Amino acid sequence: MTSNHLLVITRHAAEYGQLLAEANLPDLVIHTAVDHQAARPYLQTSNLILGAPAFIRHIINDAPQVSWVQSTWAGVEKLVEAPNTRQNYQLTNVRDIFGPQMSEFVFAHLIMMVRQDWARYDQQKERIWRHNMPAVIHGKRIGLIGVGSIGGDVARTGKHFGLEVWGYTRSSEGCTAVDRYFHGDRFLEFVSGVDFLINTLPHTSQSVNLLDKTVFAAMKPTSIFINIGRGSAVVERDLVTALEQGEIANAVLDVCQQEPLPPDHFLWDAPNTIITNHTSAVSFPNRVMPIFIENYQRFRENTPLKYVVDFGQGY
Amino acid sequence: MTSNHLLVITRHAAEYGQLLAEANLPDLVIHTAVDHQAARPYLQTSNLILGAPAFIRHIINDAPQVSWVQSTWAGVEKLVEAPNTRQNYQLTNVRDIFGPQMSEFVFAHLIMMVRQDWARYDQQKERIWRHNMPAVIHGKRIGLIGVGSIGGDVARTGKHFGLEVWGYTRSSEGCTAVDRYFHGDRFLEFVSGVDFLINTLPHTSQSVNLLDKTVFAAMKPTSIFINIGRGSAVVERDLVTALEQGEIANAVLDVCQQEPLPPDHFLWDAPNTIITNHTSAVSFPNRVMPIFIENYQRFRENTPLKYVVDFGQGY
């Protein structure tokens, strides 16, 4: 039987290598590389890739035998949008493993924000005891832009904490934890009614610049905006102006248009804003591996792979 | 029919007065006072009190007709333990309204702690982008000292977030969200097995100094301790030593033995500790009022009141 040659390209190549060795998959030769430079020796012989799109984009044109790429990330725009980069292979990403992490992130930040715990933390350093009456998220209304597997988990956690949940989707209404759905041209009505607005959208042509000054002007002045989707969804100058003028109260930005955010970037000066450096959900190798293992079995059996990316839609 | 005279004594007397006026309860004359000094004119005529134990302790001996006191707080030790203070009346407190607030507090702080978000917040001020791989609480084990209505809510929220839940109680095993119960002399075994230890106990003779150096020495060096019960449960010098020596990793103290904590107190210097100024759960008047209304109806009908405090047990 012909062996498959898998090239692993991620910063966590050692951990993936160990997990792959333990999995002992049939007919599989494994090569590991911590970045695209280290991957060079294996490009001609490999027919499968497991790794990070930021590295894979640099070598996919030079790996002619590769017919399937399993991304370790959810976001694949670095492959889908890279100019002059071949797309005649199957690209699969990881889904359904980020919901719980994203829920932890979203609700910890919402609760800390309404409790004013960042100010409390600053006051602790000055040994100030402030027994104020903190607010709670219980009873508030959360709005989710996008209700996929991440939005669905955030919706269920919202219901657990006693929130009302609104969702804005293209057309889907499949998540029963959403109390009310909005579609199409009802976006401004949707954002104007919520206390907390959470963007979970991937980068696509439809999400780019979706959140601009018109949107922020329609939101409640007490509202909190959290971006765990992609930075490209936000017109960042408009967001800062909205925060400065009190059109919205707070922002939590896990993603930005430019990452890492350089020290002189204007977003660092945005008032009432927490920046979390793209850490709201990470691809833990031990969560990614079951997806690769299942897809590898499907690949060998010539059955459809899971989580295939549509290059046209971008996700 | 004889009217009842209710004396309201809390900082939030105005809000309670408004809610009582809206409730339009039968046969009820209402007097409001923002502290015990302001209450003096109404002591002889009042037969009911609704308010904060810290004020009521000063006037209960001078209000001979009072036969029922509805505390707006859960903790009633300021009445139960006050020396030379009469106890020949019915004392009821508020329960079952703090669980959701306490759950918000506990899980927001646990998630922020494991994500190292306090360090991230400090780094944001210096415009440092740190894309580290944050930890999650999913899959960890939480231990609850006390599984009453608060502990039960924390347990259910723990299960929602995918944690294993252990509980230490005197004997009760009624909460099905607890995976494993411990009692009696198995306390050290209990604390040694958990990643997060949450004290929810009220102040009683059994909870005083429960958490001392023996307990902290038995805990995991990576563990996080949260106190949302009472400060008296902790030997505070032992806790600081344990934090300094790395016997435990972090502490979140919502309650302390001395409140407000004075600026020169040694707890402010405890490493890896967050102090939150007794704000983890507050008695919102609109949550307390339904309890008073129901108990007032029971009082008029001569049926047993809800949430009666046992002066001997202290809760």
Chai-1 contact restraints between the chains, C-beta under 6 A:
chainA,res_idxA,chainB,res_idxB,connection_type,confidence,min_distance_angstrom,max_distance_angstrom,comment,restraint_id
A,P100,B,H138,contact,1.0,0.0,6.0,A-B,restraint_1
A,P100,B,G162,contact,1.0,0.0,6.0,A-B,restraint_2
A,Q101,B,V136,contact,1.0,0.0,6.0,A-B,restraint_3
A,E104,B,I111,contact,1.0,0.0,6.0,A-B,restraint_4
A,E104,B,V136,contact,1.0,0.0,6.0,A-B,restraint_5
A,A108,B,A108,contact,1.0,0.0,6.0,A-B,restraint_6
A,A108,B,I111,contact,1.0,0.0,6.0,A-B,restraint_7
A,A108,B,M112,contact,1.0,0.0,6.0,A-B,restraint_8
A,I111,B,E104,contact,1.0,0.0,6.0,A-B,restraint_9
A,I111,B,A108,contact,1.0,0.0,6.0,A-B,restraint_10
A,M112,B,A108,contact,1.0,0.0,6.0,A-B,restraint_11
A,Q124,B,I275,contact,1.0,0.0,6.0,A-B,restraint_12
A,R127,B,P263,contact,1.0,0.0,6.0,A-B,restraint_13
A,R127,B,W268,contact,1.0,0.0,6.0,A-B,restraint_14
A,W129,B,P260,contact,1.0,0.0,6.0,A-B,restraint_15
A,W129,B,L261,contact,1.0,0.0,6.0,A-B,restraint_16
A,W129,B,N277,contact,1.0,0.0,6.0,A-B,restraint_17
A,R130,B,N277,contact,1.0,0.0,6.0,A-B,restraint_18
A,H131,B,N277,contact,1.0,0.0,6.0,A-B,restraint_19
A,H131,B,H278,contact,1.0,0.0,6.0,A-B,restraint_20
A,M133,B,V282,contact,1.0,0.0,6.0,A-B,restraint_21
A,P134,B,T279,contact,1.0,0.0,6.0,A-B,restraint_22
A,V136,B,Q101,contact,1.0,0.0,6.0,A-B,restraint_23
A,V136,B,E104,contact,1.0,0.0,6.0,A-B,restraint_24
A,H138,B,P100,contact,1.0,0.0,6.0,A-B,restraint_25
A,H160,B,H160,contact,1.0,0.0,6.0,A-B,restraint_26
A,G162,B,P100,contact,1.0,0.0,6.0,A-B,restraint_27
A,P260,B,W129,contact,1.0,0.0,6.0,A-B,restraint_28
A,L261,B,W129,contact,1.0,0.0,6.0,A-B,restraint_29
A,P263,B,R127,contact,1.0,0.0,6.0,A-B,restraint_30
A,W268,B,R127,contact,1.0,0.0,6.0,A-B,restraint_31
A,I275,B,Q124,contact,1.0,0.0,6.0,A-B,restraint_32
A,N277,B,W129,contact,1.0,0.0,6.0,A-B,restraint_33
A,N277,B,R130,contact,1.0,0.0,6.0,A-B,restraint_34
A,N277,B,H131,contact,1.0,0.0,6.0,A-B,restraint_35
A,H278,B,H131,contact,1.0,0.0,6.0,A-B,restraint_36
A,T279,B,P134,contact,1.0,0.0,6.0,A-B,restraint_37
A,V282,B,M133,contact,1.0,0.0,6.0,A-B,restraint_38
